[in-house]
Amino acid sequence: MDAWLQRVATAVGSDEELSDEDADALLKIARIAAHESDDRRNAPLLAYLIGRSRGDRPIGEILEAVRGSSS
């Protein structure tokens, strides 16, 4: 996780660490949301919904669910 993102995360009260693998998966999810829906605003909204509901579910598993539901 880069320094800017870490500072902002800390400022908003997050102590989460974001691995490169999870970051890549989240960016893929955002790309799918923006392109499949033809509305770029859905990318941050989906990221928010995932953050609120994922629990211990791995990001890679969520990516596969997003891929499956967008077909």
PDB file of N, CA, C and O in Angstrom:
ATOM      1  N   MET A   1       0.859  -1.168   0.000  1.00  0.00           N
ATOM      2  CA  MET A   1       0.000   0.000   0.000  1.00  0.00           C
ATOM      3  C   MET A   1       0.903   1.228   0.000  1.00  0.00           C
ATOM      4  O   MET A   1       1.836   1.322   0.797  1.00  0.00           O
ATOM      5  N   ASP A   2       0.619   2.164  -0.896  1.00  0.00           N
ATOM      6  CA  ASP A   2       1.517   3.312  -0.972  1.00  0.00           C
ATOM      7  C   ASP A   2       1.304   4.267   0.204  1.00  0.00           C
ATOM      8  O   ASP A   2       0.307   4.188   0.922  1.00  0.00           O
ATOM      9  N   ALA A   3       2.266   5.166   0.377  1.00  0.00           N
ATOM     10  CA  ALA A   3       2.286   6.043   1.550  1.00  0.00           C
ATOM     11  C   ALA A   3       1.076   6.963   1.611  1.00  0.00           C
ATOM     12  O   ALA A   3       0.523   7.179   2.690  1.00  0.00           O
ATOM     13  N   TRP A   4       0.652   7.510   0.471  1.00  0.00           N
ATOM     14  CA  TRP A   4      -0.499   8.413   0.465  1.00  0.00           C
ATOM     15  C   TRP A   4      -1.750   7.680   0.926  1.00  0.00           C
ATOM     16  O   TRP A   4      -2.484   8.175   1.782  1.00  0.00           O
ATOM     17  N   LEU A   5      -1.993   6.510   0.363  1.00  0.00           N
ATOM     18  CA  LEU A   5      -3.181   5.738   0.725  1.00  0.00           C
ATOM     19  C   LEU A   5      -3.143   5.347   2.201  1.00  0.00           C
ATOM     20  O   LEU A   5      -4.173   5.378   2.875  1.00  0.00           O
ATOM     21  N   GLN A   6      -1.986   4.986   2.699  1.00  0.00           N
ATOM     22  CA  GLN A   6      -1.840   4.634   4.113  1.00  0.00           C
ATOM     23  C   GLN A   6      -2.159   5.830   5.009  1.00  0.00           C
ATOM     24  O   GLN A   6      -2.853   5.684   6.015  1.00  0.00           O
ATOM     25  N   ARG A   7      -1.655   7.012   4.648  1.00  0.00           N
ATOM     26  CA  ARG A   7      -1.943   8.223   5.447  1.00  0.00           C
ATOM     27  C   ARG A   7      -3.430   8.531   5.465  1.00  0.00           C
ATOM     28  O   ARG A   7      -3.984   8.837   6.521  1.00  0.00           O
ATOM     29  N   VAL A   8      -4.080   8.454   4.319  1.00  0.00           N
ATOM     30  CA  VAL A   8      -5.510   8.752   4.253  1.00  0.00           C
ATOM     31  C   VAL A   8      -6.306   7.698   5.025  1.00  0.00           C
ATOM     32  O   VAL A   8      -7.243   8.036   5.749  1.00  0.00           O
ATOM     33  N   ALA A   9      -5.943   6.439   4.877  1.00  0.00           N
ATOM     34  CA  ALA A   9      -6.618   5.378   5.617  1.00  0.00           C
ATOM     35  C   ALA A   9      -6.504   5.607   7.119  1.00  0.00           C
ATOM     36  O   ALA A   9      -7.484   5.459   7.849  1.00  0.00           O
ATOM     37  N   THR A  10      -5.324   5.962   7.574  1.00  0.00           N
ATOM     38  CA  THR A  10      -5.108   6.243   8.993  1.00  0.00           C
ATOM     39  C   THR A  10      -5.942   7.444   9.431  1.00  0.00           C
ATOM     40  O   THR A  10      -6.532   7.433  10.511  1.00  0.00           O
ATOM     41  N   ALA A  11      -5.991   8.477   8.593  1.00  0.00           N
ATOM     42  CA  ALA A  11      -6.747   9.685   8.926  1.00  0.00           C
ATOM     43  C   ALA A  11      -8.245   9.417   9.084  1.00  0.00           C
ATOM     44  O   ALA A  11      -8.922  10.086   9.864  1.00  0.00           O
ATOM     45  N   VAL A  12      -8.752   8.440   8.344  1.00  0.00           N
ATOM     46  CA  VAL A  12     -10.184   8.127   8.450  1.00  0.00           C
ATOM     47  C   VAL A  12     -10.455   6.993   9.443  1.00  0.00           C
ATOM     48  O   VAL A  12     -11.585   6.523   9.572  1.00  0.00           O
ATOM     49  N   GLY A  13      -9.408   6.565  10.137  1.00  0.00           N
ATOM     50  CA  GLY A  13      -9.587   5.586  11.198  1.00  0.00           C
ATOM     51  C   GLY A  13      -9.441   4.134  10.795  1.00  0.00           C
ATOM     52  O   GLY A  13      -9.858   3.245  11.538  1.00  0.00           O
ATOM     53  N   SER A  14      -8.861   3.874   9.639  1.00  0.00           N
ATOM     54  CA  SER A  14      -8.668   2.493   9.197  1.00  0.00           C
ATOM     55  C   SER A  14      -7.264   2.013   9.555  1.00  0.00           C
ATOM     56  O   SER A  14      -6.274   2.707   9.321  1.00  0.00           O
ATOM     57  N   ASP A  15      -7.200   0.822  10.122  1.00  0.00           N
ATOM     58  CA  ASP A  15      -5.895   0.220  10.381  1.00  0.00           C
ATOM     59  C   ASP A  15      -5.659  -0.966   9.448  1.00  0.00           C
ATOM     60  O   ASP A  15      -4.772  -1.786   9.686  1.00  0.00           O
ATOM     61  N   GLU A  16      -6.457  -1.048   8.390  1.00  0.00           N
ATOM     62  CA  GLU A  16      -6.347  -2.129   7.419  1.00  0.00           C
ATOM     63  C   GLU A  16      -5.080  -1.995   6.588  1.00  0.00           C
ATOM     64  O   GLU A  16      -4.644  -0.885   6.283  1.00  0.00           O
ATOM     65  N   GLU A  17      -4.501  -3.110   6.229  1.00  0.00           N
ATOM     66  CA  GLU A  17      -3.397  -3.162   5.280  1.00  0.00           C
ATOM     67  C   GLU A  17      -3.954  -3.704   3.970  1.00  0.00           C
ATOM     68  O   GLU A  17      -4.759  -4.635   3.977  1.00  0.00           O
ATOM     69  N   LEU A  18      -3.539  -3.142   2.869  1.00  0.00           N
ATOM     70  CA  LEU A  18      -4.019  -3.560   1.566  1.00  0.00           C
ATOM     71  C   LEU A  18      -2.849  -4.152   0.794  1.00  0.00           C
ATOM     72  O   LEU A  18      -1.917  -3.442   0.415  1.00  0.00           O
ATOM     73  N   SER A  19      -2.908  -5.452   0.567  1.00  0.00           N
ATOM     74  CA  SER A  19      -1.839  -6.109  -0.183  1.00  0.00           C
ATOM     75  C   SER A  19      -1.920  -5.723  -1.655  1.00  0.00           C
ATOM     76  O   SER A  19      -2.957  -5.259  -2.128  1.00  0.00           O
ATOM     77  N   ASP A  20      -0.824  -5.916  -2.369  1.00  0.00           N
ATOM     78  CA  ASP A  20      -0.820  -5.639  -3.806  1.00  0.00           C
ATOM     79  C   ASP A  20      -1.858  -6.492  -4.521  1.00  0.00           C
ATOM     80  O   ASP A  20      -2.526  -6.023  -5.442  1.00  0.00           O
ATOM     81  N   GLU A  21      -1.993  -7.742  -4.097  1.00  0.00           N
ATOM     82  CA  GLU A  21      -2.963  -8.659  -4.707  1.00  0.00           C
ATOM     83  C   GLU A  21      -4.389  -8.165  -4.493  1.00  0.00           C
ATOM     84  O   GLU A  21      -5.191  -8.167  -5.427  1.00  0.00           O
ATOM     85  N   ASP A  22      -4.711  -7.742  -3.272  1.00  0.00           N
ATOM     86  CA  ASP A  22      -6.051  -7.228  -2.988  1.00  0.00           C
ATOM     87  C   ASP A  22      -6.300  -5.920  -3.726  1.00  0.00           C
ATOM     88  O   ASP A  22      -7.402  -5.690  -4.224  1.00  0.00           O
ATOM     89  N   ALA A  23      -5.291  -5.065  -3.802  1.00  0.00           N
ATOM     90  CA  ALA A  23      -5.431  -3.808  -4.540  1.00  0.00           C
ATOM     91  C   ALA A  23      -5.738  -4.082  -6.013  1.00  0.00           C
ATOM     92  O   ALA A  23      -6.611  -3.437  -6.595  1.00  0.00           O
ATOM     93  N   ASP A  24      -5.026  -5.032  -6.615  1.00  0.00           N
ATOM     94  CA  ASP A  24      -5.284  -5.392  -8.006  1.00  0.00           C
ATOM     95  C   ASP A  24      -6.700  -5.920  -8.185  1.00  0.00           C
ATOM     96  O   ASP A  24      -7.375  -5.564  -9.151  1.00  0.00           O
ATOM     97  N   ALA A  25      -7.156  -6.763  -7.266  1.00  0.00           N
ATOM     98  CA  ALA A  25      -8.509  -7.312  -7.352  1.00  0.00           C
ATOM     99  C   ALA A  25      -9.556  -6.205  -7.228  1.00  0.00           C
ATOM    100  O   ALA A  25     -10.544  -6.200  -7.961  1.00  0.00           O
ATOM    101  N   LEU A  26      -9.341  -5.268  -6.302  1.00  0.00           N
ATOM    102  CA  LEU A  26     -10.288  -4.160  -6.142  1.00  0.00           C
ATOM    103  C   LEU A  26     -10.332  -3.276  -7.383  1.00  0.00           C
ATOM    104  O   LEU A  26     -11.402  -2.811  -7.777  1.00  0.00           O
ATOM    105  N   LEU A  27      -9.188  -3.045  -7.992  1.00  0.00           N
ATOM    106  CA  LEU A  27      -9.168  -2.257  -9.223  1.00  0.00           C
ATOM    107  C   LEU A  27      -9.879  -2.978 -10.360  1.00  0.00           C
ATOM    108  O   LEU A  27     -10.544  -2.340 -11.177  1.00  0.00           O
ATOM    109  N   LYS A  28      -9.748  -4.291 -10.423  1.00  0.00           N
ATOM    110  CA  LYS A  28     -10.479  -5.072 -11.429  1.00  0.00           C
ATOM    111  C   LYS A  28     -11.977  -4.991 -11.178  1.00  0.00           C
ATOM    112  O   LYS A  28     -12.759  -4.852 -12.119  1.00  0.00           O
ATOM    113  N   ILE A  29     -12.383  -5.078  -9.907  1.00  0.00           N
ATOM    114  CA  ILE A  29     -13.795  -4.953  -9.561  1.00  0.00           C
ATOM    115  C   ILE A  29     -14.323  -3.589  -9.990  1.00  0.00           C
ATOM    116  O   ILE A  29     -15.406  -3.492 -10.566  1.00  0.00           O
ATOM    117  N   ALA A  30     -13.562  -2.538  -9.710  1.00  0.00           N
ATOM    118  CA  ALA A  30     -13.983  -1.189 -10.091  1.00  0.00           C
ATOM    119  C   ALA A  30     -14.110  -1.062 -11.609  1.00  0.00           C
ATOM    120  O   ALA A  30     -15.049  -0.442 -12.109  1.00  0.00           O
ATOM    121  N   ARG A  31     -13.164  -1.651 -12.335  1.00  0.00           N
ATOM    122  CA  ARG A  31     -13.217  -1.605 -13.797  1.00  0.00           C
ATOM    123  C   ARG A  31     -14.463  -2.315 -14.320  1.00  0.00           C
ATOM    124  O   ARG A  31     -15.144  -1.808 -15.211  1.00  0.00           O
ATOM    125  N   ILE A  32     -14.757  -3.485 -13.764  1.00  0.00           N
ATOM    126  CA  ILE A  32     -15.955  -4.213 -14.178  1.00  0.00           C
ATOM    127  C   ILE A  32     -17.200  -3.379 -13.898  1.00  0.00           C
ATOM    128  O   ILE A  32     -18.074  -3.257 -14.756  1.00  0.00           O
ATOM    129  N   ALA A  33     -17.282  -2.806 -12.701  1.00  0.00           N
ATOM    130  CA  ALA A  33     -18.449  -2.005 -12.330  1.00  0.00           C
ATOM    131  C   ALA A  33     -18.637  -0.832 -13.277  1.00  0.00           C
ATOM    132  O   ALA A  33     -19.759  -0.552 -13.700  1.00  0.00           O
ATOM    133  N   ALA A  34     -17.567  -0.151 -13.612  1.00  0.00           N
ATOM    134  CA  ALA A  34     -17.662   1.025 -14.480  1.00  0.00           C
ATOM    135  C   ALA A  34     -18.025   0.647 -15.911  1.00  0.00           C
ATOM    136  O   ALA A  34     -18.881   1.287 -16.522  1.00  0.00           O
ATOM    137  N   HIS A  35     -17.388  -0.381 -16.448  1.00  0.00           N
ATOM    138  CA  HIS A  35     -17.579  -0.720 -17.852  1.00  0.00           C
ATOM    139  C   HIS A  35     -18.835  -1.530 -18.113  1.00  0.00           C
ATOM    140  O   HIS A  35     -19.536  -1.281 -19.093  1.00  0.00           O
ATOM    141  N   GLU A  36     -19.127  -2.482 -17.264  1.00  0.00           N
ATOM    142  CA  GLU A  36     -20.293  -3.328 -17.492  1.00  0.00           C
ATOM    143  C   GLU A  36     -21.596  -2.563 -17.288  1.00  0.00           C
ATOM    144  O   GLU A  36     -22.598  -2.845 -17.945  1.00  0.00           O
ATOM    145  N   SER A  37     -21.580  -1.599 -16.380  1.00  0.00           N
ATOM    146  CA  SER A  37     -22.801  -0.840 -16.102  1.00  0.00           C
ATOM    147  C   SER A  37     -22.910   0.417 -16.965  1.00  0.00           C
ATOM    148  O   SER A  37     -23.954   1.068 -16.983  1.00  0.00           O
ATOM    149  N   ASP A  38     -21.850   0.756 -17.672  1.00  0.00           N
ATOM    150  CA  ASP A  38     -21.779   1.996 -18.454  1.00  0.00           C
ATOM    151  C   ASP A  38     -21.975   3.234 -17.586  1.00  0.00           C
ATOM    152  O   ASP A  38     -22.434   4.270 -18.066  1.00  0.00           O
ATOM    153  N   ASP A  39     -21.627   3.120 -16.312  1.00  0.00           N
ATOM    154  CA  ASP A  39     -21.729   4.260 -15.391  1.00  0.00           C
ATOM    155  C   ASP A  39     -20.558   4.188 -14.425  1.00  0.00           C
ATOM    156  O   ASP A  39     -20.551   3.373 -13.503  1.00  0.00           O
ATOM    157  N   ARG A  40     -19.564   5.049 -14.642  1.00  0.00           N
ATOM    158  CA  ARG A  40     -18.344   5.022 -13.821  1.00  0.00           C
ATOM    159  C   ARG A  40     -18.636   5.254 -12.346  1.00  0.00           C
ATOM    160  O   ARG A  40     -17.853   4.841 -11.491  1.00  0.00           O
ATOM    161  N   ARG A  41     -19.738   5.901 -12.038  1.00  0.00           N
ATOM    162  CA  ARG A  41     -20.070   6.162 -10.629  1.00  0.00           C
ATOM    163  C   ARG A  41     -20.316   4.873  -9.854  1.00  0.00           C
ATOM    164  O   ARG A  41     -20.225   4.861  -8.627  1.00  0.00           O
ATOM    165  N   ASN A  42     -20.625   3.794 -10.557  1.00  0.00           N
ATOM    166  CA  ASN A  42     -20.863   2.528  -9.869  1.00  0.00           C
ATOM    167  C   ASN A  42     -19.600   1.922  -9.280  1.00  0.00           C
ATOM    168  O   ASN A  42     -19.689   1.104  -8.365  1.00  0.00           O
ATOM    169  N   ALA A  43     -18.422   2.299  -9.777  1.00  0.00           N
ATOM    170  CA  ALA A  43     -17.170   1.738  -9.259  1.00  0.00           C
ATOM    171  C   ALA A  43     -16.966   2.071  -7.781  1.00  0.00           C
ATOM    172  O   ALA A  43     -16.783   1.148  -6.987  1.00  0.00           O
ATOM    173  N   PRO A  44     -16.987   3.342  -7.370  1.00  0.00           N
ATOM    174  CA  PRO A  44     -16.808   3.610  -5.940  1.00  0.00           C
ATOM    175  C   PRO A  44     -17.985   3.135  -5.101  1.00  0.00           C
ATOM    176  O   PRO A  44     -17.815   2.765  -3.939  1.00  0.00           O
ATOM    177  N   LEU A  45     -19.179   3.144  -5.688  1.00  0.00           N
ATOM    178  CA  LEU A  45     -20.340   2.683  -4.929  1.00  0.00           C
ATOM    179  C   LEU A  45     -20.238   1.184  -4.641  1.00  0.00           C
ATOM    180  O   LEU A  45     -20.542   0.744  -3.532  1.00  0.00           O
ATOM    181  N   LEU A  46     -19.816   0.407  -5.624  1.00  0.00           N
ATOM    182  CA  LEU A  46     -19.631  -1.025  -5.400  1.00  0.00           C
ATOM    183  C   LEU A  46     -18.509  -1.277  -4.406  1.00  0.00           C
ATOM    184  O   LEU A  46     -18.626  -2.162  -3.558  1.00  0.00           O
ATOM    185  N   ALA A  47     -17.423  -0.517  -4.494  1.00  0.00           N
ATOM    186  CA  ALA A  47     -16.330  -0.665  -3.533  1.00  0.00           C
ATOM    187  C   ALA A  47     -16.827  -0.402  -2.109  1.00  0.00           C
ATOM    188  O   ALA A  47     -16.447  -1.107  -1.174  1.00  0.00           O
ATOM    189  N   TYR A  48     -17.660   0.595  -1.954  1.00  0.00           N
ATOM    190  CA  TYR A  48     -18.244   0.890  -0.635  1.00  0.00           C
ATOM    191  C   TYR A  48     -19.104  -0.275  -0.150  1.00  0.00           C
ATOM    192  O   TYR A  48     -18.979  -0.703   0.998  1.00  0.00           O
ATOM    193  N   LEU A  49     -19.973  -0.789  -1.017  1.00  0.00           N
ATOM    194  CA  LEU A  49     -20.844  -1.902  -0.626  1.00  0.00           C
ATOM    195  C   LEU A  49     -20.030  -3.132  -0.244  1.00  0.00           C
ATOM    196  O   LEU A  49     -20.365  -3.824   0.717  1.00  0.00           O
ATOM    197  N   ILE A  50     -18.972  -3.406  -0.982  1.00  0.00           N
ATOM    198  CA  ILE A  50     -18.097  -4.537  -0.663  1.00  0.00           C
ATOM    199  C   ILE A  50     -17.441  -4.321   0.684  1.00  0.00           C
ATOM    200  O   ILE A  50     -17.398  -5.234   1.509  1.00  0.00           O
ATOM    201  N   GLY A  51     -16.934  -3.127   0.914  1.00  0.00           N
ATOM    202  CA  GLY A  51     -16.291  -2.822   2.191  1.00  0.00           C
ATOM    203  C   GLY A  51     -17.229  -2.983   3.368  1.00  0.00           C
ATOM    204  O   GLY A  51     -16.821  -3.442   4.435  1.00  0.00           O
ATOM    205  N   ARG A  52     -18.479  -2.610   3.181  1.00  0.00           N
ATOM    206  CA  ARG A  52     -19.465  -2.707   4.256  1.00  0.00           C
ATOM    207  C   ARG A  52     -19.898  -4.145   4.531  1.00  0.00           C
ATOM    208  O   ARG A  52     -20.295  -4.465   5.651  1.00  0.00           O
ATOM    209  N   SER A  53     -19.827  -5.008   3.532  1.00  0.00           N
ATOM    210  CA  SER A  53     -20.448  -6.323   3.680  1.00  0.00           C
ATOM    211  C   SER A  53     -19.525  -7.520   3.578  1.00  0.00           C
ATOM    212  O   SER A  53     -19.980  -8.650   3.757  1.00  0.00           O
ATOM    213  N   ARG A  54     -18.257  -7.322   3.300  1.00  0.00           N
ATOM    214  CA  ARG A  54     -17.423  -8.486   2.967  1.00  0.00           C
ATOM    215  C   ARG A  54     -17.059  -9.358   4.152  1.00  0.00           C
ATOM    216  O   ARG A  54     -16.840 -10.554   3.958  1.00  0.00           O
ATOM    217  N   GLY A  55     -16.980  -8.842   5.352  1.00  0.00           N
ATOM    218  CA  GLY A  55     -16.586  -9.653   6.496  1.00  0.00           C
ATOM    219  C   GLY A  55     -15.208 -10.239   6.292  1.00  0.00           C
ATOM    220  O   GLY A  55     -14.268  -9.509   5.977  1.00  0.00           O
ATOM    221  N   ASP A  56     -15.066 -11.556   6.466  1.00  0.00           N
ATOM    222  CA  ASP A  56     -13.778 -12.230   6.284  1.00  0.00           C
ATOM    223  C   ASP A  56     -13.620 -12.809   4.886  1.00  0.00           C
ATOM    224  O   ASP A  56     -12.655 -13.524   4.617  1.00  0.00           O
ATOM    225  N   ARG A  57     -14.539 -12.514   4.011  1.00  0.00           N
ATOM    226  CA  ARG A  57     -14.507 -13.061   2.656  1.00  0.00           C
ATOM    227  C   ARG A  57     -13.323 -12.466   1.881  1.00  0.00           C
ATOM    228  O   ARG A  57     -13.162 -11.246   1.848  1.00  0.00           O
ATOM    229  N   PRO A  58     -12.506 -13.301   1.267  1.00  0.00           N
ATOM    230  CA  PRO A  58     -11.352 -12.796   0.515  1.00  0.00           C
ATOM    231  C   PRO A  58     -11.779 -11.951  -0.687  1.00  0.00           C
ATOM    232  O   PRO A  58     -12.787 -12.238  -1.332  1.00  0.00           O
ATOM    233  N   ILE A  59     -11.005 -10.911  -0.976  1.00  0.00           N
ATOM    234  CA  ILE A  59     -11.310 -10.028  -2.101  1.00  0.00           C
ATOM    235  C   ILE A  59     -11.334 -10.805  -3.420  1.00  0.00           C
ATOM    236  O   ILE A  59     -12.162 -10.527  -4.287  1.00  0.00           O
ATOM    237  N   GLY A  60     -10.429 -11.780  -3.573  1.00  0.00           N
ATOM    238  CA  GLY A  60     -10.401 -12.582  -4.797  1.00  0.00           C
ATOM    239  C   GLY A  60     -11.704 -13.324  -5.021  1.00  0.00           C
ATOM    240  O   GLY A  60     -12.158 -13.451  -6.158  1.00  0.00           O
ATOM    241  N   GLU A  61     -12.307 -13.812  -3.956  1.00  0.00           N
ATOM    242  CA  GLU A  61     -13.600 -14.496  -4.052  1.00  0.00           C
ATOM    243  C   GLU A  61     -14.695 -13.511  -4.475  1.00  0.00           C
ATOM    244  O   GLU A  61     -15.575 -13.848  -5.268  1.00  0.00           O
ATOM    245  N   ILE A  62     -14.629 -12.309  -3.942  1.00  0.00           N
ATOM    246  CA  ILE A  62     -15.598 -11.279  -4.314  1.00  0.00           C
ATOM    247  C   ILE A  62     -15.424 -10.896  -5.780  1.00  0.00           C
ATOM    248  O   ILE A  62     -16.411 -10.697  -6.488  1.00  0.00           O
ATOM    249  N   LEU A  63     -14.181 -10.791  -6.241  1.00  0.00           N
ATOM    250  CA  LEU A  63     -13.916 -10.508  -7.651  1.00  0.00           C
ATOM    251  C   LEU A  63     -14.587 -11.550  -8.536  1.00  0.00           C
ATOM    252  O   LEU A  63     -15.219 -11.200  -9.533  1.00  0.00           O
ATOM    253  N   GLU A  64     -14.459 -12.812  -8.189  1.00  0.00           N
ATOM    254  CA  GLU A  64     -15.076 -13.870  -8.984  1.00  0.00           C
ATOM    255  C   GLU A  64     -16.607 -13.745  -8.980  1.00  0.00           C
ATOM    256  O   GLU A  64     -17.248 -13.990 -10.001  1.00  0.00           O
ATOM    257  N   ALA A  65     -17.188 -13.368  -7.847  1.00  0.00           N
ATOM    258  CA  ALA A  65     -18.639 -13.175  -7.770  1.00  0.00           C
ATOM    259  C   ALA A  65     -19.069 -12.012  -8.659  1.00  0.00           C
ATOM    260  O   ALA A  65     -20.092 -12.089  -9.340  1.00  0.00           O
ATOM    261  N   VAL A  66     -18.289 -10.940  -8.648  1.00  0.00           N
ATOM    262  CA  VAL A  66     -18.600  -9.778  -9.500  1.00  0.00           C
ATOM    263  C   VAL A  66     -18.488 -10.174 -10.967  1.00  0.00           C
ATOM    264  O   VAL A  66     -19.350  -9.829 -11.776  1.00  0.00           O
ATOM    265  N   ARG A  67     -17.434 -10.891 -11.306  1.00  0.00           N
ATOM    266  CA  ARG A  67     -17.289 -11.346 -12.699  1.00  0.00           C
ATOM    267  C   ARG A  67     -18.470 -12.203 -13.120  1.00  0.00           C
ATOM    268  O   ARG A  67     -18.986 -12.049 -14.227  1.00  0.00           O
ATOM    269  N   GLY A  68     -18.900 -13.103 -12.247  1.00  0.00           N
ATOM    270  CA  GLY A  68     -20.002 -14.000 -12.563  1.00  0.00           C
ATOM    271  C   GLY A  68     -21.332 -13.295 -12.695  1.00  0.00           C
ATOM    272  O   GLY A  68     -22.174 -13.696 -13.499  1.00  0.00           O
ATOM    273  N   SER A  69     -21.528 -12.254 -11.916  1.00  0.00           N
ATOM    274  CA  SER A  69     -22.823 -11.571 -11.951  1.00  0.00           C
ATOM    275  C   SER A  69     -22.916 -10.533 -13.058  1.00  0.00           C
ATOM    276  O   SER A  69     -24.007 -10.060 -13.374  1.00  0.00           O
ATOM    277  N   SER A  70     -21.793 -10.177 -13.643  1.00  0.00           N
ATOM    278  CA  SER A  70     -21.824  -9.148 -14.682  1.00  0.00           C
ATOM    279  C   SER A  70     -21.961  -9.724 -16.075  1.00  0.00           C
ATOM    280  O   SER A  70     -22.075  -8.977 -17.046  1.00  0.00           O
ATOM    281  N   SER A  71     -21.950 -11.032 -16.186  1.00  0.00           N
ATOM    282  CA  SER A  71     -22.047 -11.667 -17.512  1.00  0.00           C
ATOM    283  C   SER A  71     -23.463 -11.705 -18.014  1.00  0.00           C
ATOM    284  O   SER A  71     -23.716 -12.205 -19.110  1.00  0.00           O
TER     285      SER A  71
END
